[in-house]
Amino acid sequence: MGEGKGSTLVHLVVVVLSLVAFGFAVAAERRRSVGTIVTDDRNATYCVYNSDVATGYGVGGFLFLLTSESLLMGVTKCMCFGRPLAPGGNRAWSIIYFVSSWMTFLVAEACLIAGATKNAYHTKYRGMIYAQNFSCETLRKGVFIAGAVFVVATMILNVYYYMYFSKATDTQAVRKANRASSTVGMTGYA
């Protein structure tokens, strides 16, 4: 690591995994299941849904974002178990970005998995004969898009978190902080 920038490879992998998760979330929104009402020869009304590919896309987005977050937390040791952070602005910003990225990550994952499960849950058959105002339940528009927005927010916050974390754990910064704190209260009298 040079000058507290962090590993370019980690930045690149986190961004690529997040962008793939974003792509899956957008694809899931575009391919949500849509139901059509069908009446058979016995006058039974039921819903027929088109392909269930959006569920797979939603789960794919969930897994790619989970992989991205797991990689970053593994590299930084979840900010709690690695080298100490040097006191100062970089430590404060890394803590702020850490908490913010976890909040957006949890919301993004909740949107993606909730959208995938709701999309997968279909009413294949209803025994209502001569039903009035019968409609097929589908996933509400925007669930996967909300997940995609939070995926991008998580990606941006993770990049900033890793950047400030790297600056706060830079060996020169930690040594300066340790040197400054070790002379506090000492006098030059022998």
TIFI-454039 format. One record per residue (C-alpha): residue in three letters; x, y, z. Coordinates in nm, 4 decimals, padded with zeros to 6 digits, always signed. Layout:
<rec residuo="ALA" xx="X" yy="Y" zz="Z"/>
...
END
This chain:
<rec residuo="MET" xx="+00.0000" yy="+00.0000" zz="+00.0000"/>
<rec residuo="GLY" xx="+00.1375" yy="+00.3350" zz="-00.0935"/>
<rec residuo="GLU" xx="+00.0503" yy="+00.6552" zz="+00.0901"/>
<rec residuo="GLY" xx="-00.2698" yy="+00.5212" zz="+00.2421"/>
<rec residuo="LYS" xx="-00.4595" yy="+00.4780" zz="-00.0852"/>
<rec residuo="GLY" xx="-00.5326" yy="+00.1117" zz="-00.0358"/>
<rec residuo="SER" xx="-00.5082" yy="-00.1669" zz="-00.2838"/>
<rec residuo="THR" xx="-00.6280" yy="-00.0790" zz="-00.6323"/>
<rec residuo="LEU" xx="-00.7267" yy="-00.4418" zz="-00.6820"/>
<rec residuo="VAL" xx="-00.9606" yy="-00.4301" zz="-00.3813"/>
<rec residuo="HIS" xx="-01.1171" yy="-00.1073" zz="-00.5099"/>
<rec residuo="LEU" xx="-01.1616" yy="-00.2600" zz="-00.8547"/>
<rec residuo="VAL" xx="-01.3123" yy="-00.5886" zz="-00.7323"/>
<rec residuo="VAL" xx="-01.5544" yy="-00.4130" zz="-00.4955"/>
<rec residuo="VAL" xx="-01.6708" yy="-00.1782" zz="-00.7724"/>
<rec residuo="VAL" xx="-01.7063" yy="-00.4580" zz="-01.0315"/>
<rec residuo="LEU" xx="-01.9018" yy="-00.6848" zz="-00.7951"/>
<rec residuo="SER" xx="-02.1286" yy="-00.3957" zz="-00.6976"/>
<rec residuo="LEU" xx="-02.1891" yy="-00.2989" zz="-01.0603"/>
<rec residuo="VAL" xx="-02.2792" yy="-00.6593" zz="-01.1440"/>
<rec residuo="ALA" xx="-02.5238" yy="-00.6580" zz="-00.8509"/>
<rec residuo="PHE" xx="-02.6666" yy="-00.3314" zz="-00.9843"/>
<rec residuo="GLY" xx="-02.7082" yy="-00.4859" zz="-01.3290"/>
<rec residuo="PHE" xx="-02.8878" yy="-00.7861" zz="-01.1850"/>
<rec residuo="ALA" xx="-03.1217" yy="-00.5600" zz="-00.9858"/>
<rec residuo="VAL" xx="-03.2113" yy="-00.3555" zz="-01.2937"/>
<rec residuo="ALA" xx="-03.2609" yy="-00.6722" zz="-01.4989"/>
<rec residuo="ALA" xx="-03.4841" yy="-00.8146" zz="-01.2257"/>
<rec residuo="GLU" xx="-03.7006" yy="-00.5031" zz="-01.2336"/>
<rec residuo="ARG" xx="-03.7370" yy="-00.5234" zz="-01.6086"/>
<rec residuo="ARG" xx="-03.8239" yy="-00.8944" zz="-01.6030"/>
<rec residuo="ARG" xx="-04.0687" yy="-00.8981" zz="-01.3120"/>
<rec residuo="SER" xx="-04.3353" yy="-01.1656" zz="-01.3425"/>
<rec residuo="VAL" xx="-04.6640" yy="-01.0490" zz="-01.4852"/>
<rec residuo="GLY" xx="-04.9807" yy="-01.2491" zz="-01.4438"/>
<rec residuo="THR" xx="-05.2675" yy="-01.2832" zz="-01.6861"/>
<rec residuo="ILE" xx="-05.6129" yy="-01.4042" zz="-01.5987"/>
<rec residuo="VAL" xx="-05.7166" yy="-01.7263" zz="-01.7682"/>
<rec residuo="THR" xx="-06.0523" yy="-01.9028" zz="-01.7574"/>
<rec residuo="ASP" xx="-06.0558" yy="-02.2714" zz="-01.8377"/>
<rec residuo="ASP" xx="-06.3368" yy="-02.4821" zz="-01.9853"/>
<rec residuo="ARG" xx="-06.4901" yy="-02.5388" zz="-01.6387"/>
<rec residuo="ASN" xx="-06.5170" yy="-02.1604" zz="-01.5788"/>
<rec residuo="ALA" xx="-06.2414" yy="-02.1702" zz="-01.3182"/>
<rec residuo="THR" xx="-06.0408" yy="-01.8491" zz="-01.3101"/>
<rec residuo="TYR" xx="-05.6699" yy="-01.8579" zz="-01.2365"/>
<rec residuo="CYS" xx="-05.3492" yy="-01.6667" zz="-01.3033"/>
<rec residuo="VAL" xx="-05.0782" yy="-01.7691" zz="-01.5427"/>
<rec residuo="TYR" xx="-04.7426" yy="-01.5994" zz="-01.4926"/>
<rec residuo="ASN" xx="-04.4690" yy="-01.5448" zz="-01.7463"/>
<rec residuo="SER" xx="-04.1144" yy="-01.6611" zz="-01.6706"/>
<rec residuo="ASP" xx="-03.9731" yy="-01.6409" zz="-01.3214"/>
<rec residuo="VAL" xx="-03.6304" yy="-01.5139" zz="-01.4285"/>
<rec residuo="ALA" xx="-03.6550" yy="-01.1986" zz="-01.2128"/>
<rec residuo="THR" xx="-03.6262" yy="-01.4111" zz="-00.9001"/>
<rec residuo="GLY" xx="-03.2932" yy="-01.5466" zz="-01.0207"/>
<rec residuo="TYR" xx="-03.1730" yy="-01.1979" zz="-01.1082"/>
<rec residuo="GLY" xx="-03.2723" yy="-01.0691" zz="-00.7648"/>
<rec residuo="VAL" xx="-03.0912" yy="-01.3535" zz="-00.5902"/>
<rec residuo="GLY" xx="-02.7897" yy="-01.2971" zz="-00.8160"/>
<rec residuo="GLY" xx="-02.7803" yy="-00.9288" zz="-00.7219"/>
<rec residuo="PHE" xx="-02.8118" yy="-01.0245" zz="-00.3554"/>
<rec residuo="LEU" xx="-02.5188" yy="-01.2684" zz="-00.3801"/>
<rec residuo="PHE" xx="-02.2893" yy="-01.0336" zz="-00.5737"/>
<rec residuo="LEU" xx="-02.3478" yy="-00.7493" zz="-00.3279"/>
<rec residuo="LEU" xx="-02.2956" yy="-00.9889" zz="-00.0370"/>
<rec residuo="THR" xx="-01.9675" yy="-01.1023" zz="-00.1934"/>
<rec residuo="SER" xx="-01.8545" yy="-00.7438" zz="-00.2408"/>
<rec residuo="GLU" xx="-01.9312" yy="-00.6504" zz="+00.1194"/>
<rec residuo="SER" xx="-01.7755" yy="-00.9713" zz="+00.2537"/>
<rec residuo="LEU" xx="-01.4570" yy="-00.9115" zz="+00.0573"/>
<rec residuo="LEU" xx="-01.4219" yy="-00.5575" zz="+00.1843"/>
<rec residuo="MET" xx="-01.4965" yy="-00.6541" zz="+00.5434"/>
<rec residuo="GLY" xx="-01.2481" yy="-00.9416" zz="+00.5177"/>
<rec residuo="VAL" xx="-00.9747" yy="-00.7143" zz="+00.3850"/>
<rec residuo="THR" xx="-01.0367" yy="-00.4478" zz="+00.6498"/>
<rec residuo="LYS" xx="-01.1086" yy="-00.7078" zz="+00.9193"/>
<rec residuo="CYS" xx="-01.4419" yy="-00.5346" zz="+00.9749"/>
<rec residuo="MET" xx="-01.2471" yy="-00.2357" zz="+01.1099"/>
<rec residuo="CYS" xx="-01.2402" yy="-00.3919" zz="+01.4570"/>
<rec residuo="PHE" xx="-00.9809" yy="-00.6680" zz="+01.4476"/>
<rec residuo="GLY" xx="-00.6915" yy="-00.5322" zz="+01.2418"/>
<rec residuo="ARG" xx="-00.4292" yy="-00.2686" zz="+01.2960"/>
<rec residuo="PRO" xx="-00.5349" yy="+00.0247" zz="+01.5113"/>
<rec residuo="LEU" xx="-00.6612" yy="+00.3320" zz="+01.3343"/>
<rec residuo="ALA" xx="-00.4588" yy="+00.6500" zz="+01.3761"/>
<rec residuo="PRO" xx="-00.6521" yy="+00.9220" zz="+01.5592"/>
<rec residuo="GLY" xx="-00.7721" yy="+01.2053" zz="+01.3448"/>
<rec residuo="GLY" xx="-01.0013" yy="+01.2911" zz="+01.0594"/>
<rec residuo="ASN" xx="-00.9291" yy="+00.9757" zz="+00.8586"/>
<rec residuo="ARG" xx="-01.0426" yy="+00.7547" zz="+01.1455"/>
<rec residuo="ALA" xx="-01.3583" yy="+00.9608" zz="+01.1937"/>
<rec residuo="TRP" xx="-01.4441" yy="+00.9461" zz="+00.8243"/>
<rec residuo="SER" xx="-01.3735" yy="+00.5738" zz="+00.8048"/>
<rec residuo="ILE" xx="-01.6120" yy="+00.5122" zz="+01.0961"/>
<rec residuo="ILE" xx="-01.8812" yy="+00.7307" zz="+00.9368"/>
<rec residuo="TYR" xx="-01.8472" yy="+00.5562" zz="+00.6019"/>
<rec residuo="PHE" xx="-01.8357" yy="+00.2137" zz="+00.7691"/>
<rec residuo="VAL" xx="-02.1668" yy="+00.2682" zz="+00.9491"/>
<rec residuo="SER" xx="-02.3286" yy="+00.4325" zz="+00.6457"/>
<rec residuo="SER" xx="-02.2205" yy="+00.1563" zz="+00.4092"/>
<rec residuo="TRP" xx="-02.3579" yy="-00.1103" zz="+00.6417"/>
<rec residuo="MET" xx="-02.6923" yy="+00.0690" zz="+00.6639"/>
<rec residuo="THR" xx="-02.7258" yy="+00.1017" zz="+00.2859"/>
<rec residuo="PHE" xx="-02.6008" yy="-00.2552" zz="+00.2411"/>
<rec residuo="LEU" xx="-02.8725" yy="-00.3933" zz="+00.4698"/>
<rec residuo="VAL" xx="-03.1441" yy="-00.1934" zz="+00.2920"/>
<rec residuo="ALA" xx="-03.0185" yy="-00.3030" zz="-00.0520"/>
<rec residuo="GLU" xx="-03.0048" yy="-00.6681" zz="+00.0519"/>
<rec residuo="ALA" xx="-03.3520" yy="-00.6449" zz="+00.2058"/>
<rec residuo="CYS" xx="-03.4946" yy="-00.4965" zz="-00.1154"/>
<rec residuo="LEU" xx="-03.3284" yy="-00.7570" zz="-00.3351"/>
<rec residuo="ILE" xx="-03.4230" yy="-01.0621" zz="-00.1302"/>
<rec residuo="ALA" xx="-03.7747" yy="-00.9363" zz="-00.0548"/>
<rec residuo="GLY" xx="-03.8282" yy="-00.8640" zz="-00.4237"/>
<rec residuo="ALA" xx="-03.6968" yy="-01.2051" zz="-00.5212"/>
<rec residuo="THR" xx="-03.9155" yy="-01.3921" zz="-00.2715"/>
<rec residuo="LYS" xx="-04.2279" yy="-01.1896" zz="-00.3487"/>
<rec residuo="ASN" xx="-04.1685" yy="-01.2383" zz="-00.7218"/>
<rec residuo="ALA" xx="-04.1289" yy="-01.6130" zz="-00.6703"/>
<rec residuo="TYR" xx="-04.4539" yy="-01.6403" zz="-00.4765"/>
<rec residuo="HIS" xx="-04.7270" yy="-01.6830" zz="-00.7345"/>
<rec residuo="THR" xx="-05.0856" yy="-01.7852" zz="-00.7098"/>
<rec residuo="LYS" xx="-05.0957" yy="-02.0596" zz="-00.9688"/>
<rec residuo="TYR" xx="-05.4576" yy="-02.1495" zz="-00.9284"/>
<rec residuo="ARG" xx="-05.7580" yy="-01.9961" zz="-00.7643"/>
<rec residuo="GLY" xx="-06.0836" yy="-02.1848" zz="-00.7390"/>
<rec residuo="MET" xx="-06.3009" yy="-01.8765" zz="-00.7781"/>
<rec residuo="ILE" xx="-06.5702" yy="-01.9408" zz="-01.0302"/>
<rec residuo="TYR" xx="-06.7218" yy="-01.6346" zz="-01.1962"/>
<rec residuo="ALA" xx="-06.4969" yy="-01.4012" zz="-00.9951"/>
<rec residuo="GLN" xx="-06.5653" yy="-01.0317" zz="-01.0184"/>
<rec residuo="ASN" xx="-06.2734" yy="-00.7855" zz="-01.0269"/>
<rec residuo="PHE" xx="-06.0230" yy="-01.0683" zz="-01.0116"/>
<rec residuo="SER" xx="-05.6600" yy="-00.9622" zz="-01.0466"/>
<rec residuo="CYS" xx="-05.3279" yy="-01.1416" zz="-01.0380"/>
<rec residuo="GLU" xx="-05.0897" yy="-01.0338" zz="-00.7671"/>
<rec residuo="THR" xx="-04.7476" yy="-00.9244" zz="-00.8833"/>
<rec residuo="LEU" xx="-04.4472" yy="-00.7603" zz="-00.7272"/>
<rec residuo="ARG" xx="-04.4904" yy="-00.3868" zz="-00.6851"/>
<rec residuo="LYS" xx="-04.2902" yy="-00.1775" zz="-00.9310"/>
<rec residuo="GLY" xx="-03.9744" yy="-00.0233" zz="-00.7946"/>
<rec residuo="VAL" xx="-03.8669" yy="-00.2803" zz="-00.5351"/>
<rec residuo="PHE" xx="-03.5705" yy="-00.3976" zz="-00.7391"/>
<rec residuo="ILE" xx="-03.4932" yy="-00.0402" zz="-00.8483"/>
<rec residuo="ALA" xx="-03.4812" yy="+00.0669" zz="-00.4853"/>
<rec residuo="GLY" xx="-03.2390" yy="-00.2189" zz="-00.4279"/>
<rec residuo="ALA" xx="-03.0322" yy="-00.1025" zz="-00.7266"/>
<rec residuo="VAL" xx="-03.0140" yy="+00.2530" zz="-00.5913"/>
<rec residuo="PHE" xx="-02.8971" yy="+00.1270" zz="-00.2539"/>
<rec residuo="VAL" xx="-02.6447" yy="-00.1025" zz="-00.4253"/>
<rec residuo="VAL" xx="-02.4867" yy="+00.2025" zz="-00.5909"/>
<rec residuo="ALA" xx="-02.4941" yy="+00.3957" zz="-00.2625"/>
<rec residuo="THR" xx="-02.3278" yy="+00.1016" zz="-00.0878"/>
<rec residuo="MET" xx="-02.0615" yy="+00.0832" zz="-00.3574"/>
<rec residuo="ILE" xx="-01.9769" yy="+00.4527" zz="-00.3257"/>
<rec residuo="LEU" xx="-01.9696" yy="+00.4406" zz="+00.0533"/>
<rec residuo="ASN" xx="-01.7538" yy="+00.1254" zz="+00.0475"/>
<rec residuo="VAL" xx="-01.4991" yy="+00.2920" zz="-00.1803"/>
<rec residuo="TYR" xx="-01.4756" yy="+00.5917" zz="+00.0517"/>
<rec residuo="TYR" xx="-01.4676" yy="+00.3679" zz="+00.3589"/>
<rec residuo="TYR" xx="-01.1766" yy="+00.1676" zz="+00.2215"/>
<rec residuo="MET" xx="-00.9921" yy="+00.4807" zz="+00.1131"/>
<rec residuo="TYR" xx="-01.0169" yy="+00.6472" zz="+00.4555"/>
<rec residuo="PHE" xx="-00.9538" yy="+00.3181" zz="+00.6347"/>
<rec residuo="SER" xx="-00.6324" yy="+00.2745" zz="+00.4369"/>
<rec residuo="LYS" xx="-00.5234" yy="+00.6267" zz="+00.5243"/>
<rec residuo="ALA" xx="-00.6031" yy="+00.5709" zz="+00.8931"/>
<rec residuo="THR" xx="-00.4090" yy="+00.2434" zz="+00.9062"/>
<rec residuo="ASP" xx="-00.1124" yy="+00.3697" zz="+00.7052"/>
<rec residuo="THR" xx="+00.2004" yy="+00.2744" zz="+00.9028"/>
<rec residuo="GLN" xx="+00.3444" yy="+00.6263" zz="+00.8888"/>
<rec residuo="ALA" xx="+00.0236" yy="+00.7801" zz="+01.0247"/>
<rec residuo="VAL" xx="+00.0021" yy="+00.5226" zz="+01.3057"/>
<rec residuo="ARG" xx="+00.3668" yy="+00.5791" zz="+01.3996"/>
<rec residuo="LYS" xx="+00.3176" yy="+00.9579" zz="+01.4093"/>
<rec residuo="ALA" xx="+00.0129" yy="+00.9177" zz="+01.6316"/>
<rec residuo="ASN" xx="+00.1959" yy="+00.6755" zz="+01.8630"/>
<rec residuo="ARG" xx="+00.4982" yy="+00.9071" zz="+01.8848"/>
<rec residuo="ALA" xx="+00.2790" yy="+01.2069" zz="+01.9646"/>
<rec residuo="SER" xx="+00.0824" yy="+01.0224" zz="+02.2306"/>
<rec residuo="SER" xx="+00.3907" yy="+00.8686" zz="+02.3900"/>
<rec residuo="THR" xx="+00.5392" yy="+01.2062" zz="+02.4812"/>
<rec residuo="VAL" xx="+00.2277" yy="+01.3431" zz="+02.6452"/>
<rec residuo="GLY" xx="+00.2956" yy="+01.4268" zz="+03.0089"/>
<rec residuo="MET" xx="+00.6684" yy="+01.3615" zz="+02.9899"/>
<rec residuo="THR" xx="+00.9196" yy="+01.6200" zz="+03.0915"/>
<rec residuo="GLY" xx="+01.2747" yy="+01.6636" zz="+02.9855"/>
<rec residuo="TYR" xx="+01.4124" yy="+01.6589" zz="+03.3443"/>
<rec residuo="ALA" xx="+01.6517" yy="+01.3858" zz="+03.4377"/>
END
